[in-house]
Amino acid sequence: MKNIRISMLLLTILTLTLSGCAGFQTSNNEEANVNEDGKTVVDFWSFWGSELRRPIIDKIVADFNESQDEIEVRHTYSPWGDIWTKELAAIAAGNPPDVVINDINATAIRGKENQAMNLSEFIDEDFSEKFYPELWEATLYEGDSYGIPFNTDTRVLFYNKDAFEEVGLDPEDPPETWAELEEYATKLDVKENGEYDRLGFYPLWGVGYDVWLLNANGQNYFGEDNNTDTVNINTERNVEVLNWLKSWRERIGEDVVNSYQAQIDSQQGNPFFSGDLAMIVQQPTFYQQISEYAEDLNFGVVQLPEYEPGSGHTSWGGGFVAEIPEGSSDPEAAWEFIEYLTGKEAQTYWAVENFDNIANIEAAEAASESDELTEEGQMVYQIAVESMEDTLLTPAPVEAPGFYNYINPQVDEFFLGQKTAEEALAQAEEDVKNLIEENQ
Amino acid sequence: MAKTNEETKFLDEEDKIENRSVPNTKLRYLEHRGNRNNMWRIFNFVLLAAGSLLILSPLWWMFATSLKTMAEVMSYPPSFFPESWEWTNYIRAWNAAPFTTYTINTITITTFVVIGSVMANSFIAYGFAKIPFRGKSIWFAIVLSTMMIPGFVTLIPQYILFSNLGWVNTYYPLIVPHFFGSAFYIFLLRQFYMTIPTELIEAAKMEGASHFYIWWKIGLPLTKPALATVVIFSFNGAWNDFLGPLLYLNDENLYTLQLGLAVFKGQLSTQWNYLMAGSLLVLLPVILLFFFFQKYFIQGINLSSGGK
């Protein structure tokens, strides 16, 4: 019996000692949103925990806190992707954070499902004009905004100027149309003994087939304002585009495509840096890698070529919004922070430090002229800003969440040669239509 | 864990093969016994070595990746041995996040979970195995039926419960449930207790011992192999738990190692070499624990021979 008593005593002591540790202190929920100085605490969750991004967002938060007498923002990092699982549980329990960074493409769905707060009560009439219209529209559900766009991206064409000169192309006159792209690419190919010393271009490195479909059509698969009465998947043009993409693969050869792909994935070993690849579609942030791994590369950058002259340099992008989860303890304070986060000062800082595309137009233009960027950096950012004007988002309509999960497998089968483009797209269209019906 | 299962499977198969061949060739077997024994030994050895290599290969892959540069990780075709051994990956990985704090936090949680699991489950199992009471089998069936409920179904209700208790952002939701038993361990330990002769318990009772005393003095020491299994499983569970800490911990100072490892997985890219270096360091205690408890573990999992 003595043993038991001693063990129990030890266990109790251990428990009591540890209850002094932070992990064992419970806090009263109602008091939690006011700090020691009586300031309102805004809980802010993001997935920016990397060595690059963490200091930047922490600085923005610190700047905001310094400018404030009433509010203190506390930033918490949560793992990428899983952060939204955590958010959902917290919303369900009625104990969510006050501001969360979330995927722009599902903002409307979160609005519909009452996960994100309707922000229209905070929004002035001309507030929306600060942001790229395409981004703003993606945040709307039944006309109301459920998240404010923070950062975004687009796709542009990088090309090697030296290689252009070498084969007699004007380095200041990059390809404008798909036809030119193909023509230049073949000119830029250098093949010896059946092996490529240099490859001109391959359209599916850096982006997926969907970007080319978007570029050719100038619009997404669905009707105006993402209405699902129209579904444009199985169209003649889309069939043509898929076949066009496959023709590159057939011309260049499977093995070459795969081995280049592996090098591109390695970042550092990207054949574009060594001059083994003359053109590549990438996000503007690709410039950061160029300046890190291929400082002396003489490159240019241009918007995506047009499907046919005049059809538009349509590009594809995504992005993130700052939103207030339903059930936040102090939406007014949260909104004040969101306003700061998406305002010119914070956005410009984020853009320049991260070389990332941002949602605030004025800030994007300021960033492209920032002295903190090199001349090359300014050039790339300038094109990025121009490309933003032609960049479309592909948010999932509320009736078709995850619609791409129905299209991708079909297109994969097409590229594997198991289906023709017509068969694949017809099946994809049918599957997506079924999905819409299920959700109506 | 996977290792032992595989290994025991191998051994079992060996046994079967041997048993099958014995009656058919009994005479010859006896004549050439020495020879055949050697043959079998070599055959066993080669088979087990091949099996071990196969099972160890992912571990090697992890180790090799942790020493490569990012460029080499991505190179095609992949290399089996790292070109240059980048030991600094380990230092950089460890410093990428406050891993020392995370380690202390994880050890704290794991310690409580292991203590809770061993004590509670053993206590409950003793009751189910050795104390007669009304409706015992029904209660036991109810306990077992909780194993049928997938964790994800109870995830949100459980979160809401703990949130209402004000336990979010503390370790309580990660620890306290383990002090209330878990069907799998209860079942495991109950089966083990069943092999202990009831006479032993009755004798102790006649001497005037209470059930609590018997459990503590006789039950616990006799079920050591099964308890080792519970230690290993619950240690593994708590140490590797990602979802629990993810959901319940909001303060980064309370984060655990598994959450820390997620730092290397970003929106645009994954730092595989650091991720593998970090994962190996985090895996080390699990491997060590297994080596220390291996003997008991195999006894414990092999219930049929457990009580002998």
Interface residues (C-beta under 8 A of the other chain):
Chain A: M1 N3 I4 L11 L18 C21 A22 G23 F24 Q25 T26 S27 N28 N29 D43 F47 G49 S50 E51 T76 Y77 S78 P79 W80 G81 D82 T85 K86 A89 A90 A92 A93 G94 N95 P97 N258 S259 A262 Q263 D265 S266 Q267 Q268 G269 T285
Chain B: T69 M70 A71 V73 M74 S75 Y76 A96 A97 N105 T108 I109 F112 I115 L155 I156 Y159 I160 S163 N164 L165 G166 W167 V168 N169 T170 Y171 Y172 F212 Y213 W216 F242 L243 L246 L247 L249 N250 D251 E252 N253 L254 L259 A262 V263 K265 G266 Q267 L268 S269
